Amino acid sequence: MIVQNIQDPLSDVLSAIDAQALFSVRFAAGGSWSVAFPPPGYLKFNAIREGGAWLISQGEAPLRIEAGDCLVVSGKAFTLCSDPDVKPMTAAEVFAGGNLDVSVGVGRDFVLLGGSVSLDTVDGSLLTDALPPVMVIDHEETGPIGWLLEQLDMEWNNAAPGARIACNDLLRLVFIHVLRAYMARQTSQHPGWLAGLADARLAPALRAIHADPSRRWTVEALASFAGQSRSGFAERFRTTVGSSPIDYLVGWRMRLAAARLRRGNEPLPRIAQSLGYASDSAFAAGFRRILGESPGRYRALYRDEKRRELVNA
């Protein structure tokens, strides 16, 4: 069985959740120091450029991070420090005033470039749920990231025309390479679609789903991409991705539908037909099961919320 125009699920998901990397600060520290960061409302991304520090997150032993390492945090408080015994100051104190180039302590023993990855407020959980709350990519895993970080340093330091946009674009590339490095790990991973893409058996089936989400896929057809029996494939998929193959297919269809409902004015029947539903009622029932609302009400509620945001802005 051959599926034409195989797509890239990682690109599909990052596009669907409108992932945008935004370069924010350069942070330097020296001597004895400690800074406590609150749980981010989005993905926090840090690249260590000089020196080293201790990373402390609740429930985990202190972890040493060094120059070249990358740190991604979603939904969990963490502390960076020179010594775990130093009493931390809050990040709000350090970054008061909106300064983009801050330092604490004495000297510059430690330097990081910090940014965030903004996500669609509705579908961003597609990525955050697929990642561990705190993820460190060791400098030995990063491959071409080192060169990209050097360019990021250069753009930050020379303040040339377009530097801000260049920094954001470079950070986006760094983030994609970090995700690739995470997927390439051979150790046990956080269950989710990223883990599925990292599995050589499951990745072809996921690519097939994303290439043609409107197709009436069966577990048998998807199992053929993995070279496994129906039962063996279904069990491997559920254990690795966290859902059955058909539930993943339906969930992805509804994520695509929800994004189109939020961002455009397409008629509901056209959306339903493009995603493989022969009737509007079947589409509406599936949408309600996944999103908790009918498609029409979902669109209306989202537009009402956006109007309130504009009024209160």
C-alpha positions in Angstrom: 0.0 0.0 0.0 1.4 3.4 -1.0 0.2 6.8 0.2 1.2 9.6 -2.1 2.4 13.0 -0.8 3.3 11.8 2.6 3.2 14.8 5.0 5.4 15.7 8.0 3.3 15.3 11.2 5.6 17.4 13.3 5.2 20.3 10.9 1.4 19.6 10.7 1.0 19.8 14.5 3.3 22.9 14.9 1.2 24.6 12.2 -2.1 23.6 13.7 -1.2 24.9 17.1 0.3 28.1 15.6 3.6 27.6 17.4 5.7 30.8 17.3 9.1 31.1 18.9 9.7 34.5 20.5 13.2 35.5 21.7 12.9 37.4 25.0 16.0 37.8 27.1 19.6 37.3 27.8 20.3 36.4 31.4 23.7 36.4 33.1 24.7 35.5 36.6 27.9 35.2 38.7 29.1 34.5 42.2 26.4 33.1 44.6 22.9 33.4 43.0 19.5 31.7 42.7 16.4 32.6 40.7 13.0 30.9 41.1 10.8 30.9 37.9 7.0 30.3 38.1 5.3 27.7 36.0 5.1 29.2 32.5 1.7 29.7 30.8 3.4 28.5 27.6 6.6 26.7 26.7 9.7 28.3 28.1 12.9 27.7 26.1 16.4 28.4 27.4 19.8 27.8 25.7 22.8 27.8 28.0 25.6 29.8 26.3 28.3 30.1 29.0 29.2 28.4 32.2 26.9 26.1 34.2 24.2 26.1 36.8 22.0 23.8 38.8 18.4 23.2 37.7 15.9 22.3 40.5 12.4 21.3 39.8 9.9 19.8 42.3 10.1 16.1 42.8 13.5 15.8 40.9 17.1 15.7 42.1 19.1 18.9 41.2 20.5 18.5 37.7 23.6 20.2 36.4 23.3 22.0 33.1 26.2 23.3 31.1 27.0 25.5 28.1 25.4 24.1 24.9 22.5 22.4 26.8 18.9 23.4 26.0 16.1 23.5 28.6 12.4 23.4 27.7 9.8 23.8 30.5 6.0 23.6 30.3 3.7 24.0 33.2 6.2 23.5 36.0 8.1 25.8 38.4 11.8 25.6 38.4 14.9 27.2 39.9 18.3 28.0 38.3 21.1 28.6 40.8 24.9 28.5 41.4 24.2 26.3 44.5 21.0 24.5 45.6 21.5 25.8 49.1 21.3 29.5 48.1 18.0 31.2 48.9 16.3 32.1 45.6 15.0 35.5 44.5 11.9 35.5 42.3 12.1 35.9 38.5 9.6 38.8 38.9 12.3 40.7 40.9 15.0 40.0 38.3 13.0 40.9 35.3 11.2 43.9 36.8 11.0 46.8 34.4 10.9 44.7 31.2 14.7 44.8 30.7 15.8 42.3 28.0 19.4 42.0 29.2 19.6 41.3 32.9 22.2 40.0 35.3 22.3 39.0 39.0 25.2 38.4 41.4 28.8 39.3 40.7 30.4 38.7 37.3 29.1 36.5 34.4 29.9 32.9 35.2 26.7 31.8 33.6 24.8 33.2 30.5 21.6 31.9 28.9 19.5 33.1 26.0 15.8 32.8 26.9 12.7 32.7 24.9 9.2 31.3 24.8 7.1 29.3 22.3 3.6 30.8 22.1 0.9 28.3 21.3 -2.7 28.3 20.3 -4.6 28.8 23.6 -7.0 26.0 22.7 -4.8 23.4 20.9 -1.4 24.1 22.5 -1.9 21.2 24.8 -1.2 18.9 21.8 2.5 19.8 22.2 2.7 20.4 26.0 1.0 17.1 26.8 3.5 15.3 24.5 6.5 16.7 26.4 7.8 16.1 29.9 7.2 19.1 32.2 11.0 19.8 32.3 13.2 18.6 29.4 17.0 19.0 29.1 18.7 18.3 25.8 22.4 17.7 26.5 24.9 19.6 24.3 26.1 16.2 22.9 22.6 15.6 21.5 22.1 19.0 19.9 23.9 18.6 16.5 23.5 21.8 14.5 22.0 23.7 17.3 25.4 25.0 18.3 25.8 26.9 15.0 22.3 28.3 15.2 23.0 29.6 18.8 26.1 31.3 17.5 24.1 33.1 14.9 21.5 33.9 17.6 24.3 35.5 19.7 25.5 37.4 16.7 22.0 38.8 15.8 21.4 39.8 19.5 24.8 41.5 19.8 25.0 43.5 16.6 21.4 45.0 16.6 21.4 45.1 12.8 18.2 45.9 11.0 15.7 43.0 11.3 17.6 41.5 14.2 14.5 40.9 16.3 12.8 38.9 13.6 16.0 37.1 12.8 16.3 36.1 16.5 12.8 34.8 16.5 13.3 32.7 13.4 16.6 31.3 14.6 15.0 30.4 17.9 12.2 28.6 16.1 14.8 26.5 14.2 16.6 25.8 17.5 13.4 24.6 19.0 12.6 22.3 16.1 16.1 20.7 16.4 15.5 20.3 20.2 12.3 18.4 19.4 14.2 16.2 16.9 16.9 15.5 19.5 14.2 14.5 22.0 12.6 12.2 19.5 15.9 10.6 18.7 16.5 9.5 22.2 16.5 5.7 22.7 15.3 5.9 26.3 11.7 5.5 27.5 9.7 8.6 26.5 6.7 10.6 27.7 3.7 9.0 25.9 2.3 11.0 23.0 2.4 11.6 19.3 6.1 12.7 19.6 7.0 9.4 21.0 5.0 7.7 18.2 7.1 9.7 15.6 10.2 8.5 17.3 9.2 4.9 16.9 10.4 3.5 13.6 7.4 1.1 13.4 4.7 3.6 14.3 6.0 6.7 12.4 4.9 5.5 8.9 1.4 4.9 10.2 1.3 8.4 11.8 2.6 10.0 8.5 -0.1 8.1 6.6 -2.8 9.5 8.9 -1.5 13.0 8.5 -1.1 12.7 4.7 -4.8 11.7 4.3 -6.9 12.3 7.4 -10.1 12.1 5.4 -9.4 8.5 4.5 -11.4 5.7 6.2 -8.4 4.2 7.8 -8.7 0.8 9.5 -6.4 -0.6 12.1 -5.4 -3.4 9.7 -4.4 -0.8 7.0 -2.3 1.2 9.4 -0.7 -1.9 10.8 0.6 -2.8 7.4 2.8 0.4 7.5 4.3 -0.9 10.7 4.8 -4.4 9.4 2.9 -5.8 12.4 -0.3 -7.8 13.1 -3.4 -5.8 13.9 -3.3 -6.7 17.6 0.4 -6.1 18.0 0.2 -2.7 16.2 -2.8 -1.6 18.2 -1.1 -2.4 21.5 2.2 -0.8 20.5 0.3 2.3 19.4 -1.7 2.6 22.5 1.3 2.1 24.8 3.5 4.6 22.9 1.0 7.3 21.8 -1.5 7.0 24.6 -4.6 6.3 22.5 -5.9 3.8 20.0 -5.0 4.4 16.3 -8.6 5.2 15.4 -9.1 7.5 18.4 -5.9 9.3 17.3 -7.3 9.7 13.8 -10.6 11.0 15.0 -8.9 13.4 17.5 -6.6 14.8 14.8 -9.5 15.3 12.4 -11.4 17.3 15.1 -8.3 19.3 15.9 -8.0 20.3 12.3 -11.8 21.1 12.2 -11.6 23.2 15.4 -8.7 25.3 14.0 -10.6 25.9 10.8 -13.7 26.9 12.8 -11.7 29.4 14.8 -9.7 30.9 12.0 -12.1 31.1 9.1 -15.7 31.2 7.8 -15.9 27.9 5.9 -19.4 26.3 5.9 -19.6 23.3 8.3 -20.7 20.9 5.5 -17.5 21.7 3.5 -15.3 21.1 6.6 -17.1 17.8 7.4 -16.8 16.5 3.8 -13.1 17.4 3.6 -12.4 15.4 6.7 -14.1 12.3 5.4 -17.6 12.6 6.9 -20.5 11.6 4.7 -23.0 13.5 6.8 -23.0 16.6 8.9 -24.6 14.8 11.8 -21.8 12.2 11.9 -19.2 15.0 11.9 -21.1 17.0 14.6 -21.4 13.9 16.8 -17.7 13.2 16.6 -16.8 16.9 17.2 -19.1 17.1 20.2 -17.5 13.9 21.7 -14.0 15.4 21.4 -14.5 19.1 22.0 -17.6 19.0 24.1 -19.7 21.4 21.9 -21.4 21.2 18.6 -19.3 22.7 15.7 -21.7 25.7 15.3 -21.7 26.5 19.0 -18.0 26.1 19.2 -17.4 28.7 16.5 -19.9 31.1 18.1 -18.4 30.7 21.6 -14.9 31.3 20.3 -15.9 34.4 18.4 -17.7 35.8 21.5 -14.5 35.2 23.5 -12.4 37.0 20.9 -14.8 39.9 20.9 -14.6 40.2 24.7 -10.8 40.1 24.5 -10.8 43.0 22.0 -13.2 45.0 24.1 -11.1 44.6 27.2 -7.7 45.1 25.5 
